[in-house]
Amino acid sequence: MNLFPKKRLPAALLATHVPEVLASLPLDLFQTREAISTRGITSALYASPVLVIADLDNVIECGGISRAEMKTAFESMSADGVVVVTSKQFMDEPQRWTGEALMASGLRTGIRYMPPRVVLVTNYCGGVGKTTLALALARQFRRSSGLATALIEVGVGGSSLDARIGKHPSLYTVITQSESPQTWENVDVFPSDTWGADSLASDNRFQKALQDIIGQHTMTVFDTFPANPLWKYCIELATDVLVIAAPRADAIAQTETVMRLLAEETASLTPKPRIHLILNQVRTAGERIQMAGVSNAWVGYDERKAEALDGRLADSLLKLLYTGWKRRKNKKNKKAPKEDKA
């Protein structure tokens, strides 16, 4: 009698003739099911796979189950949270799809397989909550994943980060004077002001230092203002841009301006960063509805959470940045996760 049974691994279904797929799949994290026909695929679905790697054009049709019907079934499964990809898609980004499948099954370890993110939180308009959401995003990602996280300020005027979380060594002193960065909530923070940004823009050490910081962290969050002289370097490195708007006429007008700017500035970039419009400080259903179909996510107004820089404010943002985040199981951890640089 086994008093300590092994935990059942999530299932992966392979319906492909590409042998490299199996070699790229971590078999210590998945139990596998293989199929070469539509009937075999149907039988394997009883294992409730969280990952399906299938080349439907190459499977055998049999038992009255057509490829078209199988495709429809896969589309339905995908809508329910199952990761469904072709062998080419999987081999192009095996870690990404492995991570998304593990996260879809509720395993937080899936985050460790996800690609790094460089996130710009921005808008021209003040008072929409850029700094609050940037801090909440960095804090929530670090707390939930245990992975190395950085927050860099590229704003205007004095340091908003210093005003919110206390004074820390600036981006300028870290780069030019080799001062070590300090942490806030286990996040490496790099405050900056306009003077520091102007100085770094003409310093040939800046670009390499910025790339080094990004390379050392799984998520790097920039609290940015588009007119900052360092903006052009940040946008070239970004994987995602979160444009923060508020349900005010001036904020919406400024948001339209920055969205046009982003369309122009990212047109020649390869790969292009994903641009997400976030409606913040939503108090009523009417405020949310007025940007329905335009905004990608919204954050409800909660003054207490905003003042406390509560990481939960950023949950809707993390769903955009990491597919599968919303399907993670919300388990309370007694111990904080250990830091791990991916």
N, C-alpha and C positions, 0 to 999 in steps of 0.2 A: 504494500500500500504506500503510495507516494503522498507524503504529508505536505510536500512543497511542489505542487505541479507547476510546470513551466507555463508562463503566460502565453496565450495563443497569439501568434503573430498575425498582423494584417495580411490579407491576400493580395497578390498581384497576378493578373491574367496576361499571359503572353500569347498572342495570336499572330506570330510573325516568323519569317524564315531567316531573320538576321541574327546570327549567333552572338554578335557583339552586345546585343541588348541584354542577354542573360549575364554576360560577363560584367556588364556595367551596373547591374542591379545588386545592391547589398543584401545578400542572401541571409545574413544574420538578423535582418530587420523585416523581411517578408517571407511568407510561405508562397510558393509559386504554383500556378496552374497553367498548363500549356494546352493549346488547341490549334488544329489546322483546318477545322471545318466549322460551319455555322452551328451544326449540332453539338460539336465539342465545346464551342463557346457557350452555348446555352446551358450545357451541363455544368461548366465551370462557374457560371454565374451564381450557383447555389452557395459558393464559398464567400459571397458578398465582397468581391474585390474592391479595394480602395484605389487601385491603380490598374488601368487597362492599357496595354500597348498592343495595338492591333493594326494590321495592314489588310483591310477588308477586301481590297482588290485581289489579293493573293490567297484568300481562304476558299475552301471548297464549299459550294452550296449543296445542301442536302437536307433531307427530312422535311421538305416543305418550308424551310426557313431561308428566305432569300437574304442576299447582302443588303438590300434596301431596308428590309425589316430589321436587320441587325443594326444598321446605321441609325434607324429611328430609336431603337432600344438604347444605343450608346448615348444618343442626344438626351434622352430622358434621364439616364444615369448621371450624365454630366451635370444636368440641371439640379440633381439631388446631391451633388458634391463629390461624385466619383471623378478622379482624374483620368481622362481618356485622351490618349495621344497616339500618333503613328510612331513607327520605329525611327523615322528620320527626326521627328520632333524630339523624341526622347534622347537620341544620340547627340543631338545638337546641344541639349542642356540637361544631362542626366541628373545632376545634383538638384536642379530646380524642381524637376518633376518628382524626384524622390522625396524632396522636402514637402512639396505640396500634398502629396499622397499621405505622408505621415501626419501632417497637420490636419488633413481632412478626416483622418481616423481618430483624431483627438490626442495625438502624441506630440507634446511640445518639442521633443527632440528633432522634429522635422525642421525647425527653424535653423538648426545647425547646417542643414544642407541647402538653405536658401542663399541666393547670390546677395552680395552686399548691396546696400542702398545708399545713395547720396541724395538727400532730400532738401530742396530749397523751399522754405516757407516764406511767402512774399506777398506784397501788394504795395501800391503807392500810398494808399490811404492809411492814416494812423487810427488807432483806437479800435481796430477790428479784431484784436487778439492774436496777432502774429507771434509775439514773444511768449505769451501764455501757452499757446498751442505747441510752439517749438519746444518749450521746456517740458510740457506734458508728454509730448511724443517721445522725446529722448528718455524721459524717466520711465514711461510705461514699457518701452521696448527693452530697456536695460533690466528692469525689474522682472518682466515676464520671461525673457530669454536667457538672461545671464551673460549675453554676448557683449563684447566691447562696443561702447557707444560714445560718440563725440558730439558736442554742440558748439558751433562756431558762429560768432556774430559778425555780420557784414551789413551793418545798418547805417544810420545817419545820425549826426549829432553825437551826444554822449552815449555811454553804454547802457542800454536797457537791461542787459543781463545783470550788470553790477547793481542796478537799482532794485532788481527783483530778488536776487539770491546772495547779495553781498559781493564785495570786491574779491576778484581772483586775478592771477597773472594774465596779462592781456596777450592776444595773438601776436602783437608786435614784440613784446619782450620775450615770448617763447621762441620766436623765430630769430630775432636779432641779438638776443642776449643769452640764448641757450637756457632760459629759465624753464623749469619743469612745470607743466600744467597742473592745476589742481582739479579736484573732483567735487561734484555736487550730486548727491544721491547715486554715487558710483559712476557718474557720467563725467568724462573729461570735458571741461568747459574752457572756451577760448573767447573771452569778451573782447570787444574792439570799439573804438570810436572813430570819428571821421579823420582826425589827425593821424592815427595809426594806420588807417586804410590808405590814406594818401601817401604815407611814407612807404608802405609795403608795395604799393602799385609800381614803384620805380626800383624796387629791390630785387635783384636777380635771384635771390635765395627763396623768394616767396613761392613760386610755382612748385618747386621740388618739395619744399616743406609741406605745402598743402597736399600734394600727392602722397607724401609719407604719412600724414595724419589719416587720410582716407584709407590708405592701405593697412593701417593698424587697427581699424575699427570696422565692424560689420555694418553698423549704421552710423552715418555722419549727417547731422541735421544742421542746416544753415538757416539762421534767422536773418533774412536778407531784405535789402531795399534796392530796387533796380537801378537807382542813380549812383550807387556806391561804386567807386573806381575798381573794386575787386570783383564786381558782379560778373564781368565778362569771363573771368577765369572760372568762377563757380558754375555758370550755366553750361560751360563746356564739359564739366565733370558730372553733372547731375544725371541721375537716373529718373528722378521724379520731381515735379514742381507742384507744390500745393499753394494755390492762390486763395488767400483767405478773404472772404467778403463778409459783410454784415448787412442786414436788411434795412439799410439807410440809403437814401437817394444818392448822397455823395459817394458812399462806399461802392455802390453798384456802378456809378459812372467811372470811378477810378479803376474798378475791376475790368470793365470793358477795355480801357486803355491798356492795362498791363497784359490782358489776353492777346490783344493785337500785337503788342511788342514781342511777346513770347512766340507767337506764330512766325514773325519775321526773323527773330534771332535764332530759332531752332530749325529753320527750314533747311539750312545747309549742314546740320549736324548729323553724324552717323555714329552710333544709333541716336535717334532723337529721344529726349526725355519724355516721359509720360506727363501730361499736364492735367491736373485735377482741380476743379473749382469747388471750394468748401464754403458752405454758408454757415457762419458762426453766429453765436448770440441770438439764437432763434427763441423767441418767447411764445409765439402763438402758431397755430396751424396755418393761419393766413400768411404769415411771413415765410413759412416754409413753402407753401404752395406757389407763391409768386415767382419762385425760381425753380419750380418743378420741371424736370426735363433738361435743365441747364446745369445745375449743380450736381456734383458726383457724390457728395455726402453733406451732412449737416450736423451741427453740434448745438444742443439745446443750451439756453442761458441758465447758468447756475453760478451765482456770484460766490458762494462759499467754496465750490470746487475750483473756480478760477483763482481765488485768493490763495488757496492752499496748493495750487499747481498740481491738482489731482490728476494722476496719470490716466484715469478712466475717461477723461475728456478726449483722449486721443484714440480710443478704441475704433471709432469709425474711420479714422485716418489709416490705422494699421491694416484694416480690411482692404483698403485700396492698395497699399504698398506690398502686402503679402497675401496672395490668393490662398485661401484655406485658413487664414487667421480666425475668421468668424466661426469656423467649425471646431476650433480647439475646445477641449473640455475645460471648464473653469474649475480647476482643482486648487484648493488652498494648500500652499506649501508651508510647512513648518519652518524650513530652513531656506534662506535666500540662495538662489542658484549661484554656483561658482562662475567666475569670469572665464570666458573662453573666446579667444580671438579666431574668427573664421576667415 
